[in-house]
């Protein structure tokens, strides 16, 4: 075959729920795929070389690099890429023509969530797909395991490869037998990154080799310590290793038996007991991980455990969904590097891809602070059920009809009708429900994905709208050189706004302040734009004074404002967003500042438009929708 149509290869990260450090001992484990991914955009080449770039990590690799397989245990990404290509050739996959891969990874690195295995799975799947070979999930898992583990004689098992290739929540047994755990999980999972890099191979070697030696001395077969002969010569550490391993075997069995029965609290507490053994018997925790775990428990969590090889990296917290915000806040206060709310997702996949002509970024990660403020809720007079829903979902996902269609779906429908052919929705890293709900309502035929904006260490809120745009642009390095549109996820522009953007190379739609159809006190807070047809954008003023407003009125007495509807070349916009300073008053990186930085490099045309917006800033805005469908 050789030549292929461009495509995307994606693979999720994974967390081990129960049975950490057990799969390589011939014992079952419970694991889940999570919505943090390695994403590869793969295009054909004609020179016989494979090249992979991960711009966000400043990493580049080419198949013509000189390479020999290392034997010292210090394997890295380059080794796995070379090994994957060698494996493809052994399998007879036709990959000789070469290809170019643009990669983005939002799985935390060296943190126990299998970022390396996700890359290997995505890479192996890409090589197979490029050759016209479609692998089923278990075939993919076996091939990826051979590339990452078998080829190098590495100490790991196959849990990671199976969990990532298959997806969902699984109980993975010895002999590559996989059991899907049905019934879902109650409560919420919060993944927290300690910021401490782990020593994967060191811990794997110690935990695996020492216990396999014990198992051989015991004559094989894990069982209670009292049933093992000859233990009087064992050291205290060896006795603790055996007891801990057997305790974890029984905890995993009980968790699997209890899965899906009743609430998640019981299994979460078993997970916490599992962590205790990992800490005491295997030495896999750290003081910082313990601080984070205790903080989560004090905030109302049911249980937590270290994930991955341990000695740093991430932990998984299981809590009631009603306590998710409190848990995230507690983790930040305790020094967490980052945290995400995660739910099980599907496994690795390849699908056709083409470069979009008119991609759009929709900002839907806002915390809805004004919408959820008690004073605003009291004034709106919403019913008890509506108030509870408003506190649970973001503004963009509030339903706008009796069937439950979210407001964001209205924006996507308009964007598609006006020429947008790909959408990246920026969600909060603490939001694990909107993506799945949006799948029910996204317009048919519109390609879309999500990027997640977290709250950086030391902050209590996201870094602002410019930072949100940067998250989306970094997730799509393949957009380099093309123009990307941006809009808010909580207000719907008048008809024609997206069409106006797709008809220009780059520019910003500015709106007549008096025709927005919004309350005057709200409109007065919008950023006022100073512009001309010749010079384009000249200035943007947040919270302008009366003198500023008078000065920027046009010849007809109109005042033009920004509603964050604009289009700019991806690399220029990303550079501006990354270099936007924190605004002193709100302590956020804001779009108006980013646009002024970008416009200093080139003229930024302004496109005047009149028409009403549909806005969801206050609870009363949503109440109007409810009145309409009552």
C-alpha positions as semicolon CSV with decimal commas, in nm:
position;residue;x (nm);y (nm);z (nm)
1;X;0,000;0,000;0,000
2;X;0,257;0,264;0,112
3;X;0,049;0,577;0,051
4;X;-0,251;0,658;0,273
5;X;-0,509;0,928;0,336
6;X;-0,440;1,151;0,640
7;X;-0,592;1,035;0,967
8;X;-0,589;1,088;1,343
9;X;-0,468;0,827;1,592
10;X;-0,574;0,882;1,952
11;X;-0,506;0,687;2,270
12;X;-0,626;0,773;2,623
13;X;-0,433;0,764;2,946
14;X;-0,529;0,519;3,216
15;X;-0,562;0,488;3,593
16;X;-0,533;0,169;3,795
17;X;-0,823;0,147;4,039
18;X;-0,726;-0,171;4,222
19;X;-0,435;-0,412;4,194
20;X;-0,149;-0,168;4,140
21;X;0,178;-0,358;4,078
22;X;-0,006;-0,689;4,036
23;X;-0,051;-0,764;3,665
24;X;0,312;-0,865;3,616
25;X;0,272;-1,106;3,911
26;X;0,000;-1,301;3,734
27;X;-0,281;-1,137;3,934
28;X;-0,596;-0,954;3,818
29;X;-0,622;-0,575;3,823
30;X;-0,894;-0,312;3,772
31;X;-0,816;-0,019;3,543
32;X;-0,994;0,254;3,347
33;X;-0,916;0,469;3,045
34;X;-0,943;0,843;3,114
35;X;-1,014;1,149;2,891
36;X;-0,654;1,273;2,878
37;X;-0,501;1,167;2,550
38;X;-0,212;1,131;2,312
39;X;-0,333;1,258;1,975
40;X;-0,143;1,211;1,649
41;X;-0,232;1,368;1,315
42;X;-0,072;1,145;1,053
43;X;-0,006;1,252;0,692
44;X;0,168;1,059;0,412
45;X;0,523;1,122;0,297
46;X;0,706;1,013;-0,017
47;X;1,070;0,999;0,093
48;X;1,050;0,680;0,296
49;X;1,108;0,858;0,628
50;X;0,880;0,880;0,928
51;X;0,895;1,203;1,127
52;X;0,717;1,283;1,451
53;X;0,694;1,624;1,613
54;X;0,542;1,721;1,946
55;X;0,569;2,103;1,939
56;X;0,429;2,146;2,288
57;X;0,718;1,939;2,427
58;X;0,974;2,068;2,175
59;X;1,036;1,712;2,066
60;X;1,122;1,591;1,717
61;X;1,218;1,247;1,589
62;X;1,302;1,098;1,249
63;X;1,331;0,736;1,146
64;X;1,667;0,802;0,980
65;X;1,831;0,882;1,314
66;X;2,103;0,632;1,402
67;X;1,972;0,395;1,669
68;X;2,052;0,075;1,850
69;X;1,829;-0,086;2,111
70;X;1,949;0,005;2,463
71;X;2,001;-0,264;2,723
72;X;2,044;-0,061;3,039
73;X;1,680;-0,001;3,130
74;X;1,697;0,368;3,036
75;X;1,444;0,346;2,753
76;X;1,286;0,663;2,619
77;X;1,037;0,783;2,359
78;X;1,290;0,761;2,074
79;X;1,352;0,396;2,155
80;X;0,980;0,318;2,147
81;X;0,931;0,501;1,817
82;X;1,217;0,312;1,654
83;X;1,097;-0,014;1,808
84;X;0,743;0,044;1,680
85;X;0,864;0,100;1,327
86;X;1,087;-0,211;1,343
87;X;0,792;-0,411;1,474
88;X;0,571;-0,288;1,189
89;X;0,828;-0,405;0,937
90;X;0,850;-0,748;1,102
91;X;0,471;-0,774;1,087
92;X;0,478;-0,699;0,716
93;X;0,288;-0,373;0,748
94;X;0,359;-0,155;0,446
95;X;0,507;0,155;0,604
96;X;0,802;0,201;0,369
97;X;0,670;0,522;0,209
98;X;0,698;0,713;0,537
99;X;0,477;0,971;0,700
100;X;0,465;1,289;0,907
101;X;0,310;1,289;1,255
102;X;0,209;1,595;1,456
103;X;0,151;1,494;1,815
104;X;-0,007;1,652;2,121
105;X;-0,017;1,495;2,468
106;X;-0,228;1,628;2,754
107;X;-0,165;1,330;2,982
108;X;0,068;1,440;3,266
109;X;0,415;1,305;3,195
110;X;0,605;1,076;3,434
111;X;0,302;1,079;3,659
112;X;0,158;0,726;3,659
113;X;-0,113;0,775;3,396
114;X;0,067;0,582;3,120
115;X;0,162;0,871;2,894
116;X;0,440;0,659;2,740
117;X;0,212;0,361;2,679
118;X;-0,056;0,588;2,529
119;X;0,205;0,718;2,285
120;X;0,315;0,364;2,199
121;X;-0,044;0,247;2,147
122;X;-0,126;0,550;1,928
123;X;0,198;0,500;1,730
124;X;0,150;0,126;1,672
125;X;-0,214;0,182;1,578
126;X;-0,108;0,457;1,337
127;X;0,149;0,236;1,166
128;X;-0,102;-0,045;1,126
129;X;-0,375;0,189;1,000
130;X;-0,138;0,358;0,753
131;X;-0,065;0,017;0,602
132;X;-0,433;-0,066;0,566
133;X;-0,433;-0,305;0,863
134;X;-0,718;-0,261;1,112
135;X;-0,640;-0,404;1,456
136;X;-0,904;-0,499;1,708
137;X;-0,838;-0,366;2,062
138;X;-0,677;-0,681;2,198
139;X;-0,456;-0,719;1,891
140;X;-0,348;-0,359;1,933
141;X;-0,273;-0,416;2,303
142;X;-0,056;-0,719;2,226
143;X;0,141;-0,542;1,953
144;X;0,195;-0,234;2,174
145;X;0,305;-0,452;2,466
146;X;0,560;-0,625;2,247
147;X;0,698;-0,288;2,132
148;X;0,723;-0,132;2,479
149;X;0,786;-0,429;2,706
150;X;0,866;-0,750;2,521
151;X;1,125;-0,604;2,286
152;X;1,327;-0,451;2,571
153;X;1,267;-0,710;2,843
154;X;1,111;-0,433;3,052
155;X;0,962;-0,508;3,396
156;X;0,604;-0,392;3,328
157;X;0,292;-0,598;3,263
158;X;0,016;-0,554;3,007
159;X;-0,249;-0,372;3,212
160;X;-0,163;-0,035;3,056
161;X;-0,178;-0,160;2,698
162;X;-0,510;-0,340;2,745
163;X;-0,674;-0,054;2,936
164;X;-0,567;0,204;2,677
165;X;-0,648;-0,005;2,369
166;X;-0,986;-0,130;2,496
167;X;-1,113;0,164;2,702
168;X;-1,387;0,167;2,965
169;X;-1,349;0,010;3,308
170;X;-1,192;-0,335;3,295
171;X;-1,087;-0,620;3,517
172;X;-0,777;-0,756;3,347
173;X;-0,689;-1,115;3,430
174;X;-0,376;-1,318;3,364
175;X;-0,349;-1,472;3,018
176;X;-0,489;-1,161;2,847
177;X;-0,843;-1,236;2,964
178;X;-1,042;-0,914;2,997
179;X;-1,371;-0,858;3,179
180;X;-1,571;-0,539;3,124
181;X;-1,708;-0,398;3,450
182;X;-2,063;-0,283;3,388
183;X;-2,285;-0,053;3,587
184;X;-2,068;0,256;3,581
185;X;-1,915;0,419;3,885
186;X;-2,098;0,634;4,135
187;X;-1,953;0,957;4,263
188;X;-1,665;1,134;4,088
189;X;-1,299;1,060;4,023
190;X;-1,050;1,342;4,070
191;X;-0,703;1,284;3,931
192;X;-0,439;1,495;4,104
193;X;-0,080;1,550;3,993
194;X;0,164;1,600;4,279
195;X;0,422;1,754;4,046
196;X;0,681;1,504;4,170
197;X;0,823;1,292;3,885
198;X;0,821;0,920;3,959
199;X;1,094;0,660;3,904
200;X;0,903;0,414;3,689
201;X;1,169;0,156;3,615
202;X;1,329;0,173;3,958
203;X;1,004;0,099;4,140
204;X;0,896;-0,163;3,886
205;X;1,225;-0,348;3,916
206;X;1,216;-0,345;4,295
207;X;0,848;-0,435;4,333
208;X;0,852;-0,699;4,062
209;X;1,183;-0,879;4,104
210;X;1,178;-0,898;4,482
211;X;0,825;-1,042;4,490
212;X;0,884;-1,285;4,205
213;X;1,182;-1,413;4,403
214;X;0,960;-1,459;4,707
215;X;0,699;-1,636;4,498
216;X;0,960;-1,882;4,371
217;X;1,085;-1,949;4,724
218;X;0,728;-2,013;4,835
219;X;0,679;-2,272;4,562
220;X;0,447;-2,057;4,352
221;X;0,090;-1,939;4,407
222;X;-0,009;-1,638;4,617
223;X;-0,183;-1,741;4,938
224;X;-0,202;-1,640;5,306
225;X;0,140;-1,615;5,470
226;X;0,052;-1,878;5,727
227;X;0,010;-2,130;5,445
228;X;0,364;-2,072;5,321
229;X;0,637;-2,298;5,457
230;X;0,986;-2,183;5,547
231;X;0,908;-1,819;5,619
232;X;1,105;-1,824;5,944
233;X;1,416;-1,733;5,741
234;X;1,250;-1,439;5,569
235;X;1,339;-1,083;5,663
236;X;1,082;-0,842;5,804
237;X;1,074;-0,663;5,469
238;X;1,006;-0,987;5,283
239;X;0,729;-1,082;5,526
240;X;0,572;-0,736;5,480
241;X;0,594;-0,767;5,102
242;X;0,412;-1,100;5,105
243;X;0,145;-0,989;5,350
244;X;0,090;-0,667;5,158
245;X;0,062;-0,846;4,825
246;X;-0,189;-1,096;4,962
247;X;-0,389;-0,818;5,127
248;X;-0,408;-0,636;4,792
249;X;-0,518;-0,956;4,618
250;X;-0,814;-0,982;4,854
251;X;-0,896;-0,612;4,829
252;X;-0,905;-0,631;4,450
253;X;-1,130;-0,938;4,464
254;X;-1,374;-0,762;4,697
255;X;-1,373;-0,445;4,484
256;X;-1,449;-0,642;4,167
257;X;-1,730;-0,827;4,341
258;X;-1,875;-0,498;4,472
259;X;-1,844;-0,302;4,147
260;X;-2,172;-0,151;4,035
261;X;-2,358;-0,263;4,347
262;X;-2,496;0,030;4,543
263;X;-2,290;0,345;4,575
264;X;-1,925;0,391;4,501
265;X;-1,832;0,462;4,861
266;X;-1,751;0,100;4,951
267;X;-1,517;0,044;4,655
268;X;-1,357;0,384;4,718
269;X;-1,277;0,283;5,074
270;X;-1,128;-0,042;4,948
271;X;-0,916;0,172;4,715
272;X;-0,799;0,369;5,017
273;X;-0,703;0,047;5,196
274;X;-0,513;-0,057;4,883
275;X;-0,319;0,269;4,900
276;X;-0,229;0,201;5,263
277;X;-0,064;-0,127;5,157
278;X;0,113;0,039;4,863
279;X;0,253;0,297;5,103
280;X;0,348;0,071;5,394
281;X;0,454;-0,252;5,221
282;X;0,584;-0,127;4,887
283;X;0,700;0,222;4,981
284;X;0,525;0,385;4,687
285;X;0,392;0,706;4,839
286;X;0,560;1,036;4,928
287;X;0,493;1,300;5,193
288;X;0,337;1,527;4,933
289;X;0,105;1,255;4,802
290;X;0,000;1,187;5,160
291;X;-0,068;1,555;5,219
292;X;-0,281;1,572;4,907
293;X;-0,471;1,257;5,000
294;X;-0,543;1,372;5,355
295;X;-0,659;1,710;5,226
296;X;-0,901;1,538;4,988
297;X;-1,037;1,319;5,266
298;X;-1,093;1,620;5,490
299;X;-1,286;1,780;5,200
300;X;-1,527;1,485;5,193
301;X;-1,360;1,226;4,969
302;X;-1,434;0,855;5,020
303;X;-1,085;0,729;4,937
304;X;-0,767;0,785;4,738
305;X;-0,465;0,596;4,612
306;X;-0,140;0,655;4,427
307;X;-0,157;0,555;4,060
308;X;0,120;0,409;3,848
309;X;0,459;0,294;3,966
310;X;0,452;0,538;4,258
311;X;0,716;0,742;4,437
312;X;0,558;1,059;4,299
313;X;0,326;1,137;4,012
314;X;-0,052;1,123;4,044
315;X;-0,314;0,997;4,285
316;X;-0,679;0,919;4,220
317;X;-0,939;1,057;4,460
318;X;-1,291;0,910;4,473
319;X;-1,552;1,142;4,620
320;X;-1,925;1,214;4,619
321;X;-2,008;1,420;4,310
322;X;-2,152;1,688;4,536
323;X;-1,807;1,736;4,692
324;X;-1,605;1,764;4,370
325;X;-1,549;2,140;4,391
326;X;-1,444;2,118;4,754
327;X;-1,199;1,838;4,676
328;X;-1,038;2,034;4,390
329;X;-1,008;2,342;4,612
330;X;-0,853;2,140;4,893
331;X;-0,601;1,980;4,658
332;X;-0,497;2,319;4,522
333;X;-0,458;2,455;4,873
334;X;-0,240;2,155;4,955
335;X;-0,003;2,229;4,666
336;X;-0,135;2,014;4,381
337;X;0,036;2,077;4,051
338;X;-0,291;2,012;3,860
339;X;-0,618;1,824;3,897
340;X;-0,888;1,691;3,667
341;X;-1,229;1,533;3,711
342;X;-1,220;1,220;3,497
343;X;-1,465;0,954;3,382
344;X;-1,408;0,633;3,183
345;X;-1,372;0,679;2,805
346;X;-1,341;0,463;2,496
347;X;-1,010;0,314;2,395
348;X;-0,761;0,394;2,120
349;X;-0,896;0,480;1,775
350;X;-0,787;0,583;1,426
351;X;-1,023;0,783;1,207
352;X;-0,998;0,977;0,880
353;X;-0,893;1,340;0,905
354;X;-0,862;1,640;0,679
355;X;-0,725;1,984;0,750
356;X;-1,019;2,215;0,830
357;X;-1,064;2,533;0,631
358;X;-1,250;2,720;0,902
359;X;-1,179;2,584;1,252
360;X;-1,346;2,746;1,550
361;X;-1,251;2,756;1,918
362;X;-1,547;2,788;2,156
363;X;-1,466;2,901;2,510
364;X;-1,685;2,705;2,754
365;X;-1,456;2,655;3,055
366;X;-1,576;2,951;3,263
367;X;-1,666;2,882;3,625
368;X;-2,004;3,064;3,596
369;X;-1,937;3,257;3,916
370;X;-2,183;3,537;3,842
371;X;-2,448;3,292;3,725
372;X;-2,419;3,086;4,044
373;X;-2,392;3,376;4,289
374;X;-2,657;3,349;4,559
375;X;-2,776;3,706;4,501
376;X;-2,826;3,636;4,130
377;X;-3,014;3,313;4,200
378;X;-3,243;3,487;4,450
379;X;-3,325;3,764;4,202
380;X;-3,400;3,519;3,921
381;X;-3,662;3,332;4,122
382;X;-3,576;2,993;3,971
383;X;-3,739;2,682;4,104
384;X;-3,551;2,443;4,330
385;X;-3,477;2,194;4,051
386;X;-3,356;2,459;3,809
387;X;-3,135;2,616;4,074
388;X;-2,978;2,278;4,151
389;X;-2,911;2,216;3,780
390;X;-2,758;2,559;3,734
391;X;-2,513;2,481;4,014
392;X;-2,415;2,150;3,850
393;X;-2,348;2,241;3,486
394;X;-2,168;2,521;3,307
395;X;-2,358;2,804;3,139
396;X;-2,288;2,667;2,793
397;X;-2,447;2,333;2,882
398;X;-2,770;2,467;3,033
399;X;-3,072;2,321;2,850
400;X;-3,266;2,555;2,624
401;X;-3,564;2,335;2,546
402;X;-3,774;2,067;2,713
403;X;-3,569;1,790;2,547
404;X;-3,251;1,908;2,717
405;X;-3,058;2,055;2,422
406;X;-2,769;2,260;2,565
407;X;-2,712;2,622;2,474
408;X;-2,375;2,530;2,326
409;X;-2,549;2,315;2,064
410;X;-2,720;2,629;1,930
411;X;-2,381;2,792;1,878
412;X;-2,244;2,483;1,702
413;X;-2,548;2,463;1,473
414;X;-2,508;2,827;1,372
415;X;-2,132;2,788;1,322
416;X;-2,177;2,485;1,098
417;X;-2,448;2,657;0,893
418;X;-2,213;2,953;0,839
419;X;-1,913;2,759;0,712
420;X;-1,725;2,635;1,019
421;X;-1,598;2,280;0,955
422;X;-1,423;2,195;1,283
423;X;-1,480;2,304;1,643
424;X;-1,259;2,269;1,950
425;X;-1,462;2,326;2,266
426;X;-1,255;2,439;2,564
427;X;-1,394;2,284;2,881
428;X;-1,281;2,305;3,240
429;X;-1,046;2,030;3,354
430;X;-1,291;1,984;3,641
431;X;-1,582;1,910;3,402
432;X;-1,622;1,541;3,316
433;X;-1,984;1,549;3,197
434;X;-2,014;1,811;2,921
435;X;-1,823;1,621;2,653
436;X;-2,044;1,314;2,679
437;X;-2,362;1,524;2,689
438;X;-2,254;1,729;2,389
439;X;-2,216;1,412;2,183
440;X;-2,594;1,377;2,199
441;X;-2,652;1,723;2,055
442;X;-2,361;1,823;1,832
443;X;-2,478;1,879;1,472
444;X;-2,441;1,577;1,247
445;X;-2,145;1,611;1,011
446;X;-1,959;1,866;1,223
447;X;-1,615;1,747;1,336
448;X;-1,531;1,856;1,689
449;X;-1,322;1,773;1,993
450;X;-1,243;1,921;2,333
451;X;-0,944;2,072;2,510
452;X;-0,932;2,113;2,887
453;X;-0,828;2,425;3,076
454;X;-0,703;2,364;3,427
455;X;-0,631;2,592;3,717
456;X;-0,255;2,638;3,761
457;X;-0,083;2,569;4,089
458;X;-0,116;2,861;4,329
459;X;-0,436;2,996;4,175
460;X;-0,803;2,968;4,269
461;X;-0,939;3,022;3,917
462;X;-0,830;2,970;3,555
463;X;-0,583;3,214;3,402
464;X;-0,840;3,375;3,175
465;X;-0,974;3,374;2,822
466;X;-0,640;3,420;2,647
467;X;-0,506;3,119;2,836
468;X;-0,813;2,920;2,729
469;X;-0,750;3,003;2,363
470;X;-0,387;2,895;2,404
471;X;-0,498;2,556;2,543
472;X;-0,703;2,490;2,228
473;X;-0,434;2,608;1,988
474;X;-0,162;2,404;2,159
475;X;-0,384;2,097;2,128
476;X;-0,391;2,142;1,748
477;X;-0,039;2,194;1,615
478;X;-0,170;2,083;1,274
479;X;-0,350;2,419;1,246
480;X;-0,017;2,597;1,204
481;X;-0,041;2,842;0,914
482;X;-0,421;2,859;0,897
483;X;-0,664;3,105;1,052
484;X;-0,873;3,003;1,353
485;X;-1,195;3,168;1,469
486;X;-1,287;3,216;1,836
487;X;-1,614;3,280;2,016
488;X;-1,762;3,255;2,365
489;X;-1,966;2,954;2,468
490;X;-2,216;3,149;2,675
491;X;-2,342;3,398;2,417
492;X;-2,473;3,335;2,068
493;X;-2,386;3,598;1,807
494;X;-2,633;3,734;1,552
495;X;-2,679;3,548;1,227
496;X;-2,393;3,603;0,986
497;X;-2,115;3,656;1,240
498;X;-1,932;3,333;1,158
499;X;-1,990;3,382;0,786
500;X;-1,828;3,724;0,811
501;X;-1,517;3,565;0,962
502;X;-1,492;3,279;0,713
503;X;-1,498;3,532;0,430
504;X;-1,186;3,716;0,551
505;X;-0,832;3,602;0,610
506;X;-0,834;3,738;0,962
507;X;-1,020;4,001;1,156
508;X;-1,262;4,076;1,437
509;X;-1,636;4,130;1,427
510;X;-1,725;4,445;1,619
511;X;-2,083;4,501;1,727
512;X;-2,299;4,808;1,761
513;X;-2,344;4,839;2,136
514;X;-2,698;4,968;2,108
515;X;-2,822;4,678;1,894
516;X;-2,704;4,389;2,112
517;X;-3,046;4,350;2,274
518;X;-2,893;4,315;2,620
519;X;-2,949;4,511;2,943
520;X;-2,777;4,848;2,941
521;X;-2,584;4,787;3,264
522;X;-2,436;4,471;3,115
523;X;-2,348;4,630;2,783
524;X;-2,170;4,917;2,953
525;X;-1,911;4,669;3,088
526;X;-1,814;4,534;2,744
527;X;-1,478;4,623;2,592
528;X;-1,508;4,925;2,361
529;X;-1,319;4,906;2,032
530;X;-1,140;5,191;1,860
531;X;-1,096;5,110;1,492
532;X;-1,107;5,243;1,137
533;X;-1,143;5,086;0,795
534;X;-0,787;5,178;0,702
535;X;-0,603;5,108;1,028
536;X;-0,819;4,823;1,155
537;X;-0,804;4,758;1,529
538;X;-0,637;5,045;1,713
539;X;-0,737;4,998;2,075
540;X;-0,964;4,796;2,305
541;X;-1,073;4,940;2,638
542;X;-1,215;4,731;2,919
543;X;-1,456;4,925;3,142
544;X;-1,408;5,249;2,945
545;X;-1,466;5,592;3,094
546;X;-1,735;5,824;2,958
547;X;-1,461;6,027;2,792
548;X;-1,323;5,718;2,620
549;X;-1,668;5,626;2,490
550;X;-1,724;5,973;2,345
551;X;-1,384;5,968;2,181
552;X;-1,433;5,636;1,998
553;X;-1,783;5,703;1,863
554;X;-1,791;5,679;1,486
555;X;-1,932;5,941;1,250
556;X;-2,284;5,812;1,310
557;X;-2,249;5,824;1,687
558;X;-2,219;5,446;1,720
559;X;-2,007;5,275;1,984
560;X;-1,854;4,942;1,880
561;X;-1,773;4,666;2,124
562;X;-1,591;4,333;2,122
563;X;-1,779;4,012;2,199
564;X;-1,476;3,786;2,148
565;X;-1,573;3,693;1,791
566;X;-1,256;3,704;1,584
567;X;-1,021;3,511;1,353
568;X;-0,642;3,506;1,339
569;X;-0,358;3,287;1,215
570;X;-0,296;3,008;1,463
571;X;0,074;3,059;1,537
572;X;0,048;3,437;1,566
573;X;-0,253;3,409;1,797
574;X;-0,092;3,137;2,010
575;X;0,223;3,344;2,053
576;X;0,016;3,646;2,156
577;X;-0,191;3,443;2,405
578;X;0,117;3,285;2,562
579;X;0,282;3,625;2,600
580;X;-0,024;3,804;2,737
581;X;0,054;3,941;3,086
582;X;-0,180;3,899;3,378
583;X;-0,425;4,187;3,402
584;X;-0,362;4,339;3,747
585;X;-0,721;4,382;3,867
586;X;-0,866;4,043;3,767
587;X;-0,533;3,859;3,768
588;X;-0,618;3,694;3,435
589;X;-0,476;3,682;3,083
590;X;-0,748;3,840;2,872
591;X;-0,831;3,824;2,502
592;X;-0,835;4,204;2,444
593;X;-0,472;4,226;2,555
594;X;-0,379;3,926;2,341
595;X;-0,544;4,078;2,036
596;X;-0,364;4,406;2,082
597;X;-0,036;4,212;2,098
598;X;-0,125;4,020;1,783
599;X;-0,236;4,334;1,599
600;X;0,099;4,499;1,668
601;X;0,247;4,253;1,416
602;X;-0,003;4,318;1,135
603;X;-0,318;4,514;1,058
604;X;-0,621;4,352;1,222
605;X;-0,934;4,441;1,020
606;X;-1,261;4,506;1,203
607;X;-1,594;4,391;1,055
608;X;-1,888;4,601;1,179
609;X;-2,215;4,419;1,251
610;X;-2,549;4,506;1,403
611;X;-2,777;4,251;1,563
612;X;-2,889;4,094;1,888
613;X;-2,691;3,847;2,096
614;X;-2,843;3,570;2,305
615;X;-2,651;3,585;2,631
616;X;-2,634;3,353;2,933
617;X;-2,454;3,569;3,187
618;X;-2,720;3,578;3,459
619;X;-2,980;3,326;3,581
620;X;-3,258;3,546;3,444
621;X;-3,125;3,490;3,091
622;X;-3,176;3,117;3,129
623;X;-3,516;3,167;3,291
624;X;-3,631;3,327;2,965
625;X;-3,560;3,000;2,785
626;X;-3,753;2,805;3,047
627;X;-4,049;3,038;3,004
628;X;-4,041;2,970;2,631
629;X;-4,075;2,593;2,665
630;X;-4,310;2,587;2,964
